[in-house]
């Protein structure tokens, strides 16, 4: 598995240190172990997790260069938040989900992997009020983009933005966005060995 992950990373321009590689592998092991009892993800095979969860998350890593504080809404078992927190130990990540079993799992991951830059929070997104806004609001496999920005409108700072990880991006979905929100960029992502398109949509609130 470790060799497989190393090969996948080699197909990208990502730089991953040995300790980061260990943590990413540790996360997959914990997810596989807990999944048997808690049904955290429909992906059962750890080798599939490497592509569909780890690589699919860390390909976003280069786009987190700007900003220090990030929130992953509807994080599920910690995706993309945990892999991105491993890739960016100097940045802070809040992982938000309404299901207790998911947050309990994330707390265990944080404890076992020693992730001091991750704060798990159990809450519905519309009920969560941060003390200060975030530099970016991340979501993967969330509802539609219009739901995401409407439900999370109170989360970014004045200069903050939304980052939606999507498969296909349709004109219909873009057309449904509220008038106060605009798409600043749509980035095509290359995820090694993953079938289907992946995109990162960057959105900002208009002044």
N, C-alpha and C positions, 0 to 999 in steps of 0.2 A: 504493500500500500504506500509506504513512504517513497519507494522508487517511482511508483506511478504518479504520485503527486509532484515529485521532482521533475518528471518528464512533462507533465502538463504545464507546470510553471515555466519550463524551458521554452515552451511554444509561445510565450508572451514576453513582454519586455519588463515584467515585474521583477523587482529585487526582493528576495525573501531570505532572511538570515536563518542559520541553523536553529536558534532558539524559537523563532517564529514558526518554522517548519514543525518543530516538536509540539508547539501549542496548537497548531492547526490539526495535526494528527490526533492530539489529545482530545480536541473538541469532537472530532468525528467518532472516536472511540466511545466517548461519553454519550453522544447522541444515539449511536447504535445500541448501546447498553440500555439507556433509559427508554428508547423507542419501543422496546419489547413490552414494557409494562404500561407506558403512558401514551403511546400512539401520537408522538409529537410531529412526525412527518410521514407522508405516504411513501417516501423513498426508503426502502428496506436495506438495500445492498450498500455497504460502506464504500465500495468502489464507485457506485453511482453518486453517492454523496459528495465524493471528491469533485466531480464535474458539476452536478446540479446545485450543490450548496456552497462548497468552498470556492471553486473557480468562478462560479456565477456571481459570487459576492465580491471577491478580491479584485476582479477586473475593473471595479469602480474606484479602486484605491487611488489612482493618479488624480482623480477629480476632487479629492478631499484635501488637496494642497492648501487651498484657502480655507481659513476658519479653524477654530479650536474646539467648539462645542457642537455636538451633533446629537440628534434624537432619531431613533429608529422606531417608527410607529407601526403597530401591528406586527411586532418583531417575530411572533411565533416562538420557535425554539432558539431565537437569537440570530436571525438572518435578515439582512446582511451584517447586523451590528457586531456580533462576536468576531467573525473573520476580519472585519475592517478595524476593530479595536486592536486585534493582534498585529495587524499591519501598521497601525499608527499608535504606538504606545505613548506618544507625546500628546495625544488629543483625548478629549473626554467624550464618552458615549453614554447616553441615556437610552435604555431599551424598555419600551412601553408595550404592555399587552394586558388584556383584560382577564385572561385565563390564569388562574393560580398555579396549575400544574406546569405551565410554561415558565412562569417566573421562578418557581421553585427549582426547576431544572437549570435556568440561567444562573441563579445564585450558586448552585453547586458547581457549575462550570467556572464561575468567577473565583470561587474558593479553591478549587483543585488546580486551576491553571495560573492562579495568582494574578488575575487581571485587575489591577488597581485603578484602571481608567474606565470601568464599566459600572453603571448604576442601574439595576433592574427595578422597574416600578410597575406594580399591578394597578391598572386604572383604565377606564374607557378614555379614549383620546379627548373627547369633548369635555370630560370632567377634570382633566389634568391641567393645572395652572402652574407653570414654571415660575420661579423667582425672577429669572431673566430669560430673554429670548435666545433661540439657538441660531448658530451660523447657517445650519442647513437641517432641513427635515427630510429624512430618508424614508422611502417605503419600497417594499418589494412584494409583489403578489398581493398588494392592497386592493381595495375596491377601485372604481374608476378614478381617473385623475381628477375629475371635477369633484367627486366625493372627497378625495384626499385633501385637496387644497381648501375646500369649504370646511371640513371637519378640523383641519389643522391650521386654520388661518391665524389663530392666536399664538402659535408656537415659534415662528421665526422672529429674529430681531429685525430692526428696521432695515438692516442691510442683508438680512438672511434670505435664503432661497429654498425652494423645494427641489428634491432630487428623486424622481420616480423611476424605478427599474421596471422596464416593461419588456414584453415579447415584441409583437408587432405594434406599431403606433399608427392608428388609423386617423384619417381626416375627420371622421365623425366624432371620435373621442376628443380631438383637439378643438373641434367646433363647439363642444359642450362645455368648455371651460368658462367660468364666470368672467364677466367683463373686467373685473379688477385684477385679473391674473393674466400674465403673458408668458409665452414660451420663448426663452432666450436662446436655447439650443437643443437639438436632438442629436445625441452621439450614438453612433453604431458601435456596439461592443463585440469583440471577438472572444468567445469562450471556447477554448480548445475541447474538441470531442462532443460538443453540445449540439444536438439537432435543433434547427429553428433559429429565428432571428432574436437578438437581444439588443435593447436600446436603453440609453439613459436620457431621460427628458429633464432638462433644467428649466425651472419656472420661477418667475419672480412676481411680486406684487407691484402693480403700477403705482406711481406716485399719485 
